[in-house]
Amino acid sequence: MYDIFFSYPHADKGEVMPICSALRAAGLAVWIDKTDVKDGASITRSIDEGLAQSKVLLAYYSPNYSRSRACQWELTAAFLASQHEGGGGPRGRIRIIKPKEVHVEIHPVELADARYRSVSVPASPDEIREIVESVKAHVAGITSVFGEIRALKPPAWYGRRGVGYSRFVGRIPYLWQIHSALHASEYSVITGAPAASSVDYVHGMGGVGKSLLAEEYARRFGAAFPGGVFWLSAFGNDDSKTGMGAAEREAERAGQIRQIASALGIQVDGRSPEEIEGSLLWELGKRGEPFLWVVDDLPSGMDEGTVQRWLAPHPLGKTLITTRSQEYDSLGSQVRLDVLLPDEAYELLTSRREPVGAEEEVSARRIVEDLGYHALAVDVAGAAIHASSVVLPFADFESELASSASDDDVLEFAGELAGVLPHGHEASIASTFLKSIDHLESEEGLDFLRLASRLAVAPIPATLISSVFCEVDGLDERSGGRRAARAIRGVKRLSLAERVEGDAGAWSVHTLISRTMRFRDPKPERSGELRDAAVEVLTTEFRENANDPRDHAALEPVAAHARELVGRVDDLKTADLASWVARYDHVRGAYELAETLYRRELETRRRILGDGHPGTLISMNNLAETLSDQGDLEGARKIQEEVLEMMRQIFGSEHLLTLTSMNNLAGTLYAQSDRGGARKIMEEVLEKRRRILGSEHPDTSGSAWNLFYTLHYLSDSARARTVLETDLLWLLDRDPASLGASQRKIREQVKKVRG
C-alpha cells in the first residue's frame, strides 16, 4: 500500500524529485514512475500497480502535465474511482501542485477550484515543507486505496478495437465534455435539472480525429463503463466511391450486432437478427452494468427510426456517435470537434522527430499553420519529415509546401476537397497528401493504397491484402505475405495507414488518403487489376463459408469489402461474388438484402448470358427461394415454374439442376397449402435423387425429410413410416460431426420423431 501516487510529466522530473524525496523522508510511502511512460500498455500497468494501491493522487499540474497522455490517464482514473466514494469525492483523493506564474487550465472543471499548492520553479525548501505537512495530514485520515473504491481495470471491448494511438495529443476539454454530456442525466438527480439523453455525438470535418477521440475516450474513461465498450462502424463517409446503400448498411449493423452477441455467449446460429437483438437486450439487462456504445461514422440523411436502431439497445448504455453531419442534434448533446490547437498541432508534428535549432522550430510552427492545424494532414506531414534524409527536414518541407502551392495538380485536387477541409488551407493539405503518395518508395505500398481505394472504408485484414497480392501477380502464399508486409511497412512509415485491430493485424486507410490515391494514381489500370483480384479472393472465401452459419465468423471481417465490390455488378465475376454474398445474407436471415443482391446479379446475367443460360436460371432459383422465405409465395412460384420449364427443355427431367428446381417448387406449393401438388413433385424428386446421388447424399436426405413431413401432415402414416425407415433412420447411426449442416438438422428432427 502507498500513501501517495505521484503523477507528473517526465519533462518535470527535475522539479518533482526533490518534493518526492521530502515526502519519503517524512515517512510517506510514495509510488512514482521514473521512466517516460507513453504507450497505452505502460500507462495501464502504472495504474494497476501504482494507483490502485495508493490512497491519494498527487499531481504536479504544469503545462507539461496537460500535454502528457500518461498523466491525464492517471488523473482520469483517480477521478472516476473517487466519484464513487462519499465524503470529499475527487477533491478528497486528488491533490494538486501548480507552478506559480504559469497559466494552465485544470481539467476536469470539478478540480479547477479545488485547493492546490502553488510553488516556485523549482520549489523552495519552505514550499516543499508546506506541501509535505499538508499532504501528510491529509493522508492520515484515509485508510483505503483507490482499488478498493472501484476496480481500475479496463473494461472488456467488443467490436472494432484500435491498438492505441501513442501520438494522441491534446483534446482534454473535449474528452471531459463528452463525459459530462453522457452522464448529464445522472447529475440531474442531484441538481434537479431535467434529465438529459444518454447520447452524445461528435461532429466535425473529415480528418480532424473524431474516431480517434472516441477511441481515446473509451480507453481513458473505460473505468466508468464496467459493462464494456461496444464499437459499431456505420461506414458513413465513402466520398466519391459507390457508397453503402441503406439495406447494405443495415446488414452491416446486424452483422456487427451478431458478432457482439456471440462474444457475449449468446447463441446466434440459426436465429434471425430480431431474435439475436432481443437476446442481446436481455443479456445486457441481466448483467446490470453501465456500458459505452460507440457508433463510428454515422452517415447523414438517416431518418429518426433508422438512427434509433443504431443506438444502445438498453438504458444502461451510453451512446457516443461520430459523424460529419450536424443534423442529429435532437438525439442529445453535441460536441463540435475542430482542428487542433497550435501547440497541439506542433506537438503532433514533432512527436517523431524534433526540430534542431530555432529556425527549424519556426519552420515547424509555420507548417502546422499552413496545414490549418488539420490533424490528419499534420500527422502525415510529421511522418514525411521523420522519413526525410535531409539535414533540415522541417525547413525543407516548408519550402516544398510553398513551391507546390501553384502546381496544377495541387490546385485541382484542392478544388475537389473544398468544403471538406479547413477553408484557405486546402492547397497545403492537398500538397501534403499528394507528396506523401509520391514519397512511397515501393510499388507494393502503392498497390496497398490502390486496393484500399477500391474497398470499403473499413479495417482491411492483412490476410486479405496478402491473398489479393497472390491472386493479382500469381505469387505463392509466402511471397504474397512478404509483399504485403513490405507494403504495410511502407504506408505505415508515412502514416498513410494505421493498424486498428486483431492479433493477425488489420489496417485502416482514411477516406481522404484513398481519395488522394484515386486522384494521383499513375497506373489506374493496376487499380482495376487489384479490384478484380479482390473479387476473385472474396468469391472463394464466401463460396467456402457462406452456407454454414458456423463458418460465418471467417466472413465478418471482410463482409463490408465484399459489399463495396458488389455495389455495382457489371460483369460475371462480380455477379458470382454478389451471389455468394446474397447466400451469406440469406443463411443468416437477412432476406431483404439477399433479394437486392440476387436481383442485381440476375439483371447482369440476363444482360450478358440471356434468359436460358444455366447461370441465369440458378440466379432465378435463388431469388425465388428468397422471395419465398420473405412470404412472397406467389412471386416465388411464378419464377420457379418458369425456371423449371426452361430446365426441363435445356437439361432434361433428371438433371440435378432440374431436380433442385422441382424441389424448390414443391416447397412453395406446400407453403401455399397445395399439399397434394407438393407431394407429387416430392416423391418424384426423392426417387430420382436416391437413384442418381445415392441414399446418403445430403440432397437425398433433404428430399426424404420434406416428403416425410408432407405425408405426416396428410395423415398418410404408412407411407411416412416407410420413408422414415428407408431414407432417414440411418442418420441416427452417424456421428453428427461427420454430417453436414443440413443433415445435422434433419438428424435432430428424426431423433425427436423417434422419441
KEZA-124673 format. One line per 5 residues: number of its first residue (from 0); their letters; for each residue x, y, z of C-alpha. Coordinates in Angstrom, 1 decimal, decimal comma, m for minus. Example, Ala and Ser with C-alpha at 12.3 -4.5 7.8 and 13.67 -1.06 7.14 Angstrom:
# KEZA-124673
0> AS> 12,3/m4,5/7,8; 13,7/m1,1/7,1
# end
This chain:
# KEZA-124673
0> MYDIF> 0,0/0,0/0,0; 1,2/3,5/m0,9; 0,2/6,8/0,7; 0,8/8,7/m2,5; 0,7/8,1/m6,2
5> FSYPH> 2,9/10,9/m7,6; 1,6/11,8/m11,1; 3,9/14,0/m13,0; 5,2/14,6/m16,6; 8,7/13,2/m17,2
10> ADKGE> 9,8/16,6/m18,5; 9,4/18,0/m15,0; 11,4/15,3/m13,3; 14,0/17,7/m12,0; 11,3/19,8/m10,2
15> VMPIC> 9,4/16,8/m8,9; 12,2/14,6/m7,4; 13,1/17,0/m4,5; 9,4/17,0/m3,5; 9,2/13,2/m3,7
20> SALRA> 12,4/12,8/m1,6; 10,9/15,1/1,1; 7,7/13,2/1,2; 9,6/9,9/1,7; 11,8/11,5/4,3
25> AGLAV> 8,6/12,3/6,2; 7,7/8,7/6,3; 5,2/8,6/3,5; 5,2/5,7/1,0; 5,3/7,2/m2,5
30> WIDKT> 4,8/5,4/m5,8; 6,5/7,2/m8,6; 7,4/6,1/m12,1; 10,9/7,4/m13,1; 10,5/6,3/m16,7
35> DVKDG> 8,9/8,3/m19,5; 5,6/6,4/m19,9; 3,9/6,9/m23,3; 2,3/3,7/m24,7; m1,1/2,5/m23,5
40> ASITR> 0,2/m0,8/m22,1; 2,7/1,0/m19,8; 0,1/3,6/m18,7; m2,3/0,8/m17,8; 0,4/m1,0/m15,9
45> SIDEG> 1,3/2,1/m13,8; m2,4/2,5/m12,9; m2,8/m1,2/m12,0; 0,5/m1,4/m10,0; 0,6/2,0/m8,5
50> LAQSK> m2,6/4,0/m8,4; m4,8/1,1/m7,4; m2,6/0,5/m4,4; m2,4/4,2/m3,4; m4,6/6,4/m1,1
55> VLLAY> m4,1/9,8/m2,8; m3,0/11,0/m6,2; m0,7/14,0/m6,0; m0,4/15,8/m9,4; 2,3/18,2/m10,4
60> YSPNY> 0,0/20,1/m12,8; 2,4/22,1/m15,0; 1,8/22,9/m18,7; 3,6/19,7/m19,5; 1,1/17,8/m17,4
65> SRSRA> m1,8/19,0/m19,5; 0,1/17,7/m22,6; 1,1/14,3/m21,0; m1,2/11,5/m22,1; 0,0/9,3/m19,3
70> CQWEL> m0,7/11,9/m16,7; m4,1/12,6/m18,0; m4,9/8,9/m17,9; m3,8/8,7/m14,3; m5,8/11,7/m13,3
75> TAAFL> m8,9/10,4/m15,0; m8,6/7,0/m13,4; m8,3/8,6/m10,0; m11,2/11,0/m10,6; m13,6/8,2/m11,8
80> ASQHE> m12,8/5,9/m8,9; m13,1/8,7/m6,3; m16,5/9,7/m7,7; m17,9/6,5/m6,2; m16,8/7,5/m2,7
85> GGGGP> m18,8/9,6/m0,3; m17,4/12,5/1,6; m14,9/14,6/m0,3; m15,1/12,5/m3,5; m12,4/13,6/m6,1
90> RGRIR> m11,3/16,6/m4,0; m10,6/14,3/m1,1; m8,4/11,9/m3,1; m6,7/14,2/m5,5; m4,2/16,9/m4,5
95> IIKPK> m2,6/19,3/m7,0; 0,7/21,2/m7,0; 0,7/24,0/m9,6; 3,7/26,0/m10,6; 3,4/29,7/m10,0
100> EVHVE> 3,1/32,4/m12,7; 2,3/29,7/m15,3; m1,2/29,7/m16,9; m2,6/26,2/m17,2; m6,2/25,2/m17,3
105> IHPVE> m7,1/22,4/m15,0; m9,5/19,7/m16,2; m12,0/18,4/m15,1; m13,7/21,6/m14,0; m14,6/19,9/m10,7
110> LADAR> m11,0/20,1/m9,8; m10,4/23,6/m11,1; m11,5/25,3/m7,9; m10,1/22,6/m5,6; m7,4/23,6/m3,1
115> YRSVS> m4,0/23,3/m4,6; m0,5/24,4/m3,7; 1,3/26,9/m5,8; 5,1/26,6/m5,9; 8,0/28,3/m7,5
120> VPASP> 10,0/26,5/m10,2; 12,0/24,9/m8,6; 10,1/24,8/m5,3; 11,8/26,4/m2,4; 12,6/24,5/0,8
125> DEIRE> 9,7/26,3/2,6; 7,3/25,4/m0,1; 8,3/21,8/m0,1; 7,9/21,7/3,7; 4,4/23,1/3,5
130> IVESV> 3,5/20,5/0,8; 4,8/17,7/2,9; 2,9/18,8/6,0; m0,3/19,4/4,2; m0,2/16,0/2,3
135> KAHVA> 0,8/14,1/5,4; m2,0/15,5/7,4; m4,5/14,8/4,6; m3,3/11,2/4,1; m3,5/10,4/7,8
140> GITSV> m7,3/10,4/7,6; m7,6/8,0/4,7; m7,5/4,2/5,2; m8,5/2,7/1,9; m6,8/2,8/m1,6
145> FGEIR> m8,2/3,6/m5,0; m8,5/0,0/m6,0; m10,8/m0,7/m3,0; m13,3/2,1/m4,1; m13,7/0,8/m7,6
150> ALKPP> m11,8/m1,6/m9,9; m9,4/0,3/m12,2; m9,1/m2,5/m14,8; m10,0/m1,5/m18,3; m13,4/m2,9/m19,4
155> AWYGR> m14,0/m5,7/m22,0; m14,1/m4,4/m25,5; m16,4/m5,7/m28,2; m16,2/m4,9/m31,9; m13,5/m3,0/m33,7
160> RGVGY> m10,6/m2,3/m31,3; m7,8/0,0/m32,0; m4,3/m0,8/m30,7; m3,9/2,7/m29,1; m2,5/5,8/m30,8
165> SRFVG> 0,6/6,8/m28,9; 0,8/10,2/m30,6; m2,7/11,3/m29,4; m2,3/14,9/m28,4; m4,5/17,4/m26,5
170> RIPYL> m8,3/17,4/m26,8; m8,6/17,3/m22,9; m11,6/19,7/m22,8; m13,4/17,6/m25,5; m12,9/14,4/m23,6
175> WQIHS> m14,3/15,8/m20,4; m17,1/17,5/m22,4; m18,1/14,1/m23,8; m18,0/12,5/m20,3; m20,1/15,2/m18,8
180> ALHAS> m22,7/15,0/m21,6; m23,0/11,3/m21,4; m23,6/11,4/m17,6; m25,7/14,6/m17,5; m28,8/12,6/m16,7
185> EYSVI> m27,1/11,3/m13,5; m26,1/14,8/m12,4; m29,7/15,9/m12,9; m30,7/13,8/m9,9; m28,5/16,0/m7,7
190> TGAPA> m29,2/19,4/m9,4; m32,9/18,9/m10,0; m32,4/19,8/m13,7; m34,4/17,9/m16,4; m32,8/14,6/m17,3
195> ASSVD> m30,8/14,6/m20,5; m30,4/11,9/m23,1; m27,5/9,5/m22,7; m26,5/10,2/m26,3; m23,7/12,4/m27,3
200> YVHGM> m22,5/13,0/m30,8; m19,1/14,3/m32,0; m19,2/16,1/m35,4; m16,6/17,7/m37,5; m14,9/17,8/m40,9
205> GGVGK> m13,1/14,8/m42,2; m9,6/14,0/m40,8; m9,9/16,1/m37,6; m9,8/12,9/m35,5; m13,4/12,2/m34,5
210> SLLAE> m12,9/8,4/m34,4; m9,6/8,7/m32,6; m11,2/11,0/m30,0; m14,0/8,4/m29,4; m11,4/5,7/m29,0
215> EYARR> m9,3/7,7/m26,6; m12,4/8,5/m24,6; m13,3/4,8/m24,4; m9,9/3,9/m23,3; m9,2/6,7/m20,9
220> FGAAF> m12,7/6,7/m19,3; m13,2/2,9/m19,5; m13,5/2,5/m15,7; m16,8/4,3/m15,9; m18,2/1,5/m18,1
225> PGGVF> m17,7/m1,8/m16,3; m20,2/m3,4/m18,6; m17,9/m3,0/m21,5; m17,2/m0,9/m24,6; m19,1/m1,8/m27,8
230> WLSAF> m17,9/m0,4/m31,1; m20,0/m0,3/m34,2; m18,9/1,1/m37,6; m21,6/2,8/m39,7; m19,5/3,4/m42,8
235> GNDDS> m20,9/6,8/m43,3; m18,4/8,6/m45,5; m17,1/7,0/m48,6; m16,5/10,2/m50,6; m16,6/9,5/m54,3
240> KTGMG> m16,8/5,7/m54,2; m20,0/3,8/m54,6; m21,3/4,4/m51,1; m23,2/2,0/m49,0; m27,0/1,8/m49,5
245> AAERE> m29,5/1,7/m46,7; m30,1/m2,1/m47,0; m26,3/m2,9/m47,1; m25,7/m0,6/m44,1; m28,5/m2,3/m42,1
250> AERAG> m27,0/m5,7/m42,9; m23,6/m4,5/m41,6; m25,3/m3,3/m38,4; m27,0/m6,6/m38,0; m23,7/m8,4/m38,6
255> QIRQI> m21,9/m6,4/m36,0; m24,7/m7,0/m33,5; m24,4/m10,7/m34,3; m20,6/m10,6/m33,5; m21,2/m8,8/m30,3
260> ASALG> m23,9/m11,2/m29,2; m21,7/m14,2/m30,0; m18,8/m12,7/m28,0; m21,2/m12,4/m25,0; m22,0/m16,1/m25,2
265> IQVDG> m25,4/m15,7/m26,9; m26,5/m18,4/m29,3; m26,6/m16,8/m32,8; m26,6/m19,8/m35,3; m30,0/m20,3/m37,0
270> RSPEE> m31,5/m17,2/m35,4; m32,9/m14,1/m37,1; m31,4/m10,7/m36,5; m34,5/m9,7/m34,5; m34,1/m12,7/m32,2
275> IEGSL> m30,4/m12,0/m31,7; m31,1/m8,4/m30,7; m33,8/m9,5/m28,3; m31,4/m11,8/m26,6; m28,7/m9,1/m26,5
280> LWELG> m31,1/m6,7/m24,8; m31,9/m9,3/m22,2; m28,2/m10,2/m21,6; m27,2/m6,5/m21,1; m30,0/m6,1/m18,7
285> KRGEP> m29,1/m9,2/m16,8; m25,5/m8,0/m16,4; m26,8/m4,8/m14,9; m23,7/m2,7/m15,5; m23,2/0,6/m17,4
290> FLWVV> m21,7/0,2/m20,8; m20,4/2,5/m23,6; m21,9/2,1/m27,1; m19,9/3,8/m29,8; m21,3/4,3/m33,3
295> DDLPS> m18,5/5,5/m35,5; m19,0/7,4/m38,8; m22,8/7,7/m38,9; m23,9/9,0/m42,3; m26,1/11,9/m43,0
300> GMDEG> m29,6/11,6/m44,2; m30,9/8,9/m41,9; m34,5/9,1/m40,7; m35,2/9,0/m36,9; m36,3/5,4/m36,9
305> TVQRW> m33,1/4,2/m38,7; m30,9/6,2/m36,4; m32,6/4,8/m33,3; m31,7/1,3/m34,4; m28,0/2,2/m34,1
310> LAPHP> m28,3/3,5/m30,6; m27,5/1,5/m27,4; m30,1/m1,3/m27,1; m30,5/m1,0/m23,3; m31,0/2,0/m21,0
315> LGKTL> m27,8/1,1/m19,2; m25,8/2,1/m22,3; m24,4/5,5/m23,1; m24,2/6,1/m26,9; m21,3/8,1/m28,4
320> ITTRS> m21,7/8,9/m32,1; m19,1/10,3/m34,5; m20,3/11,9/m37,7; m19,6/14,6/m40,2; m23,2/15,6/m40,1
325> QEYDS> m24,8/18,3/m37,9; m28,4/17,1/m38,4; m28,7/14,8/m35,3; m28,9/17,5/m32,6; m32,3/16,2/m31,5
330> LGSQV> m30,6/12,9/m30,3; m28,8/14,5/m27,4; m25,9/16,8/m26,7; m23,3/17,5/m29,3; m19,5/18,2/m29,4
335> RLDVL> m18,1/20,1/m32,4; m14,6/18,9/m32,9; m12,4/21,5/m34,6; m8,8/21,4/m35,7; m6,0/21,1/m33,2
340> LPDEA> m4,8/24,0/m31,2; m1,5/25,4/m32,5; 0,6/23,9/m29,6; m1,2/20,5/m30,0; m0,5/20,5/m33,8
345> YELLT> 3,1/21,4/m33,2; 3,4/18,6/m30,6; 1,9/16,1/m33,1; 4,2/17,3/m36,0; 7,3/17,0/m33,9
350> SRREP> 6,4/13,8/m32,0; 8,6/11,6/m34,3; 11,4/14,0/m35,0; 12,2/17,1/m33,0; 13,4/20,3/m34,7
355> VGAEE> 17,1/21,2/m34,3; 17,6/24,8/m33,6; 15,4/27,9/m33,6; 15,0/28,1/m37,4; 13,7/24,6/m37,6
360> EVSAR> 11,2/25,3/m34,8; 9,9/28,3/m36,6; 9,5/26,2/m39,8; 7,6/23,6/m37,8; 5,2/26,3/m36,5
365> RIVED> 4,7/27,6/m40,0; 4,0/24,1/m41,4; 1,2/23,4/m38,9; m0,3/26,9/m39,6; m0,1/26,3/m43,3
370> LGYHA> m1,9/23,0/m42,8; m4,7/24,7/m40,9; m3,9/22,6/m37,8; m5,7/19,7/m39,5; m4,9/16,6/m37,5
375> LAVDV> m4,6/14,0/m40,3; m2,6/16,4/m42,5; m0,2/17,3/m39,6; 0,3/13,6/m38,8; 1,1/12,7/m42,4
380> AGAAI> 3,4/15,7/m42,7; 5,2/14,6/m39,5; 5,7/11,1/m40,9; 7,1/12,5/m44,1; 9,5/14,7/m42,2
385> HASSV> 10,6/11,8/m40,0; 11,3/9,7/m43,1; 13,3/12,5/m44,7; 17,1/12,2/m45,1; 17,8/15,9/m45,4
390> VLPFA> 19,7/17,8/m42,7; 16,9/20,4/m42,1; 13,7/18,4/m42,8; 11,3/21,0/m41,4; 12,7/23,8/m43,4
395> DFESE> 12,8/21,6/m46,5; 9,2/20,5/m46,0; 8,1/24,1/m45,6; 9,8/25,0/m48,8; 8,2/22,2/m50,7
400> LASSA> 4,7/23,3/m49,4; 5,4/26,9/m50,7; 6,7/25,8/m54,1; 3,9/23,4/m54,8; 1,1/25,8/m53,9
405> SDDDV> 0,6/26,8/m57,6; 1,0/23,3/m59,1; m1,9/22,4/m61,4; m2,4/19,0/m59,7; m2,4/20,5/m56,2
410> LEFAG> m4,9/23,2/m57,2; m7,1/20,7/m59,0; m7,1/18,4/m56,0; m7,6/21,2/m53,6; m10,6/22,2/m55,6
415> ELAGV> m12,1/18,8/m55,1; m11,5/19,0/m51,4; m13,2/22,4/m51,0; m15,8/22,2/m48,2; m14,1/19,1/m46,8
420> LPHGH> m11,0/20,7/m45,3; m10,3/24,0/m43,4; m11,0/26,9/m45,7; m7,9/28,6/m47,1; m5,7/25,6/m46,3
425> EASIA> m6,9/23,2/m49,0; m3,8/23,6/m51,2; m1,3/23,0/m48,4; m3,2/19,9/m47,2; m3,7/18,6/m50,8
430> STFLK> 0,0/19,1/m51,4; 0,9/17,2/m48,2; m1,3/14,2/m49,1; m0,1/14,1/m52,8; 3,6/14,3/m51,8
435> SIDHL> 3,2/11,5/m49,3; 1,8/9,3/m52,1; 4,8/10,3/m54,2; 7,3/9,5/m51,4; 6,2/5,9/m51,2
440> ESEEG> 9,3/4,0/m52,2; 7,7/0,7/m53,1; 5,2/m0,4/m55,7; 3,8/m2,6/m53,0; 2,8/0,4/m50,9
445> LDFLR> 1,1/2,0/m53,9; m0,7/m1,3/m54,6; m2,0/m1,4/m51,0; m3,4/2,1/m51,3; m4,9/1,2/m54,7
450> LASRL> m6,6/m1,8/m53,1; m7,8/0,3/m50,2; m9,3/2,8/m52,5; m11,4/0,1/m54,1; m12,6/m1,5/m50,8
455> AVAPI> m14,8/m0,2/m48,1; m13,7/2,4/m45,6; m13,3/m0,4/m43,0; m10,4/m2,3/m41,5; m8,6/m4,4/m44,1
460> PATLI> m7,2/m7,7/m42,7; m3,6/m8,3/m43,6; m4,6/m11,7/m44,8; m6,8/m10,2/m47,4; m4,0/m7,9/m48,6
465> SSVFC> m1,7/m10,9/m48,9; m4,3/m13,0/m50,7; m5,0/m10,3/m53,2; m1,3/m9,8/m54,0; m1,0/m13,6/m54,6
470> EVDGL> m4,0/m13,5/m56,9; m3,1/m10,4/m58,9; 0,5/m11,5/m59,6; 0,4/m15,3/m59,4; 2,5/m15,4/m56,2
475> DERSG> 2,7/m18,3/m53,8; 1,4/m17,7/m50,2; 4,8/m16,9/m48,7; 5,8/m14,4/m51,4; 2,4/m12,7/m51,2
480> GRRAA> 2,8/m12,4/m47,5; 6,2/m10,8/m47,8; 5,0/m8,4/m50,4; 2,0/m7,4/m48,2; 4,4/m6,9/m45,2
485> RAIRG> 6,6/m4,6/m47,3; 3,5/m2,7/m48,4; 2,3/m2,3/m44,8; 5,7/m1,1/m43,6; 5,8/1,5/m46,4
490> VKRLS> 2,4/3,1/m45,8; 2,7/2,9/m42,0; 6,1/4,7/m42,1; 4,3/7,7/m43,9; 1,2/7,5/m41,7
495> LAERV> m1,0/6,6/m44,7; m2,4/3,6/m42,8; m2,9/2,7/m39,1; m3,2/m0,7/m37,5; m6,6/m1,0/m35,9
500> EGDAG> m7,3/m4,5/m34,6; m6,7/m8,1/m34,2; m3,8/m10,4/m33,5; m3,2/m11,0/m37,2; m3,5/m7,3/m37,9
505> AWSVH> m6,0/m5,2/m39,8; m5,2/m1,8/m41,3; m7,3/1,3/m41,8; m6,8/3,8/m44,6; m8,5/7,2/m44,1
510> TLISR> m11,0/8,0/m46,8; m9,1/11,2/m47,6; m5,9/9,2/m48,3; m7,9/6,8/m50,5; m9,3/9,8/m52,3
515> TMRFR> m5,8/11,1/m52,8; m4,7/7,8/m54,2; m7,5/7,8/m56,8; m6,6/11,3/m57,9; m2,9/10,7/m58,1
520> DPKPE> m2,6/7,0/m59,2; m0,2/6,9/m62,2; m1,4/3,4/m63,1; m5,2/3,4/m62,8; m5,3/0,1/m64,8
525> RSGEL> m3,4/m1,5/m62,0; m6,1/m0,4/m59,6; m8,6/m2,3/m61,8; m6,5/m5,4/m61,7; m6,3/m5,3/m57,9
530> RDAAV> m10,1/m4,8/m57,7; m10,6/m7,9/m59,9; m8,2/m9,9/m57,8; m10,1/m8,9/m54,7; m13,3/m10,1/m56,3
535> EVLTT> m11,7/m13,5/m57,0; m10,3/m13,8/m53,5; m13,6/m12,8/m51,8; m15,7/m15,0/m54,0; m13,6/m18,0/m52,9
540> EFREN> m13,9/m17,1/m49,3; m17,7/m16,7/m49,5; m18,1/m19,8/m51,5; m16,3/m21,8/m48,8; m18,0/m20,3/m45,8
545> ANDPR> m21,4/m18,8/m46,7; m23,6/m22,0/m46,5; m22,8/m22,9/m42,9; m23,6/m20,3/m40,1; m20,7/m21,8/m38,1
550> DHAAL> m18,3/m20,6/m40,7; m19,7/m17,0/m40,9; m17,1/m15,7/m38,4; m14,5/m16,0/m41,1; m16,5/m13,7/m43,4
555> EPVAA> m17,4/m11,0/m40,9; m14,0/m9,1/m41,2; m14,4/m8,9/m45,0; m18,1/m8,6/m45,5; m18,1/m4,8/m45,8
560> HAREL> m15,4/m5,0/m48,5; m17,4/m7,6/m50,4; m20,5/m5,4/m50,3; m18,4/m2,4/m51,6; m17,3/m4,5/m54,6
565> VGRVD> m20,8/m5,7/m55,4; m22,3/m2,2/m55,1; m22,3/m2,3/m58,9; m22,5/m5,6/m60,8; m21,3/m5,0/m64,3
570> DLKTA> m19,5/m8,3/m65,1; m20,0/m12,1/m64,4; m17,2/m12,4/m61,9; m18,7/m9,7/m59,8; m22,1/m11,4/m60,3
575> DLASW> m20,6/m14,5/m58,8; m19,4/m12,6/m55,7; m22,8/m11,0/m55,4; m24,5/m14,4/m55,5; m22,4/m15,7/m52,6
580> VARYD> m22,7/m12,6/m50,5; m26,5/m12,9/m51,1; m26,3/m16,5/m50,0; m24,4/m15,4/m46,8; m27,2/m12,9/m46,1
585> HVRGA> m29,9/m15,5/m46,8; m28,5/m18,1/m44,4; m28,3/m15,6/m41,6; m31,8/m14,4/m42,2; m31,2/m11,0/m43,9
590> YELAE> m33,7/m11,8/m46,7; m34,3/m8,3/m47,9; m30,6/m7,7/m48,6; m30,2/m11,1/m50,2; m33,1/m10,3/m52,5
595> TLYRR> m31,5/m7,0/m53,5; m28,2/m8,7/m54,4; m29,9/m11,6/m56,2; m31,8/m9,2/m58,4; m28,6/m7,3/m59,1
600> ELETR> m26,9/m10,5/m60,1; m29,9/m11,7/m62,2; m30,0/m8,5/m64,1; m26,4/m8,8/m65,1; m26,7/m12,5/m66,1
605> RRILG> m29,7/m11,8/m68,2; m27,9/m9,0/m70,0; m24,7/m10,9/m70,6; m25,8/m14,6/m70,9; m29,5/m14,4/m71,8
610> DGHPG> m32,6/m15,9/m70,1; m31,9/m19,5/m70,9; m28,4/m19,8/m69,6; m27,9/m22,2/m66,6; m26,3/m19,4/m64,6
615> TLISM> m29,3/m17,2/m65,2; m31,7/m20,0/m64,2; m29,7/m20,7/m61,0; m29,9/m17,0/m60,1; m33,7/m17,0/m60,7
620> NNLAE> m34,0/m20,1/m58,4; m32,0/m18,3/m55,7; m34,2/m15,2/m56,0; m37,4/m17,3/m55,8; m36,1/m19,0/m52,6
625> TLSDQ> m35,5/m15,7/m51,0; m39,0/m14,4/m52,0; m40,5/m17,5/m50,5; m38,7/m17,1/m47,2; m40,0/m13,5/m47,1
630> GDLEG> m43,5/m14,7/m47,6; m44,0/m13,7/m51,2; m45,1/m17,2/m52,2; m46,9/m16,2/m55,4; m43,9/m14,3/m56,7
635> ARKIQ> m41,6/m17,2/m55,8; m44,0/m19,8/m57,5; m44,1/m17,7/m60,7; m40,3/m17,7/m61,0; m39,9/m21,3/m60,1
640> EEVLE> m42,4/m22,6/m62,6; m40,6/m20,5/m65,3; m37,3/m21,9/m64,3; m38,5/m25,5/m64,1; m39,9/m25,3/m67,6
645> MMRQI> m36,6/m24,0/m69,0; m34,6/m26,5/m67,0; m36,5/m29,4/m68,5; m36,1/m28,1/m72,0; m32,3/m27,5/m71,6
650> FGSEH> m31,2/m30,3/m69,3; m33,9/m32,9/m69,3; m36,0/m34,2/m66,4; m33,3/m36,0/m64,4; m30,5/m33,4/m64,3
655> LLTLT> m29,6/m32,3/m60,8; m30,4/m28,7/m61,5; m33,9/m29,7/m62,7; m34,4/m31,8/m59,6; m33,4/m28,8/m57,4
660> SMNNL> m35,9/m26,6/m59,3; m38,6/m29,3/m58,7; m37,8/m29,4/m55,0; m38,0/m25,6/m54,7; m41,4/m25,5/m56,4
665> AGTLY> m42,7/m28,3/m54,2; m41,7/m26,3/m51,1; m43,6/m23,3/m52,4; m46,7/m25,3/m53,2; m46,6/m26,8/m49,7
670> AQSDR> m46,4/m23,3/m48,2; m49,4/m22,3/m50,3; m51,3/m25,2/m48,8; m51,3/m27,2/m52,1; m50,1/m30,3/m50,2
675> GGARK> m51,2/m32,8/m52,9; m49,3/m31,0/m55,6; m46,3/m30,7/m53,4; m46,4/m34,5/m52,5; m46,5/m35,5/m56,1
680> IMEEV> m43,3/m33,5/m57,0; m41,5/m34,5/m53,8; m42,0/m38,2/m54,5; m40,6/m37,8/m58,0; m37,6/m35,9/m56,7
685> LEKRR> m36,8/m38,4/m54,0; m36,9/m41,3/m56,3; m34,6/m39,7/m58,8; m32,1/m38,3/m56,2; m31,9/m41,7/m54,5
690> RILGS> m31,2/m43,4/m57,8; m28,7/m40,7/m59,1; m27,0/m39,5/m55,9; m27,4/m42,4/m53,5; m29,4/m42,7/m50,3
695> EHPDT> m27,0/m40,9/m48,1; m26,4/m37,8/m50,1; m27,4/m34,6/m48,3; m29,8/m33,7/m51,1; m31,5/m37,1/m50,9
700> SGSAW> m31,9/m36,6/m47,1; m33,4/m33,2/m47,7; m35,9/m34,6/m50,1; m36,8/m37,5/m47,8; m37,4/m35,3/m44,9
705> NLFYT> m39,6/m32,9/m46,9; m41,7/m35,8/m48,2; m41,9/m37,4/m44,7; m43,2/m34,1/m43,2; m45,7/m33,7/m46,0
710> LHYLS> m47,0/m37,3/m45,7; m47,3/m36,9/m41,9; m49,3/m33,7/m42,4; m51,6/m35,5/m44,9; m52,1/m38,3/m42,4
715> DSARA> m50,6/m41,0/m44,6; m48,8/m42,7/m41,7; m47,9/m45,9/m43,5; m46,1/m44,1/m46,4; m44,5/m41,7/m44,0
720> RTVLE> m43,2/m44,6/m41,9; m41,7/m46,2/m45,0; m39,8/m43,1/m46,0; m38,6/m42,7/m42,4; m37,2/m46,2/m42,2
725> TDLLW> m35,9/m46,4/m45,7; m34,2/m42,9/m46,1; m33,8/m41,3/m42,7; m33,2/m43,6/m39,7; m29,6/m44,3/m40,8
730> LLDRD> m28,7/m40,7/m39,8; m29,1/m41,7/m36,1; m26,2/m44,2/m36,5; m23,8/m41,5/m37,7; m21,6/m39,2/m35,6
735> PASLG> m23,1/m35,7/m36,0; m19,6/m34,3/m36,6; m19,4/m36,4/m39,8; m22,5/m34,8/m41,2; m23,0/m31,5/m43,0
740> ASQRK> m25,1/m28,7/m41,5; m28,4/m29,7/m43,3; m28,1/m33,4/m42,3; m27,3/m32,5/m38,7; m30,6/m30,5/m38,6
745> IREQV> m32,5/m33,4/m40,1; m30,9/m35,9/m37,7; m32,1/m33,8/m34,8; m35,7/m33,8/m36,2; m35,6/m37,6/m36,8
750> KKVRG> m34,4/m38,1/m33,2; m37,4/m36,2/m32,0; m39,8/m38,2/m34,1; m38,3/m41,4/m32,7; m38,8/m40,1/m29,2
# end
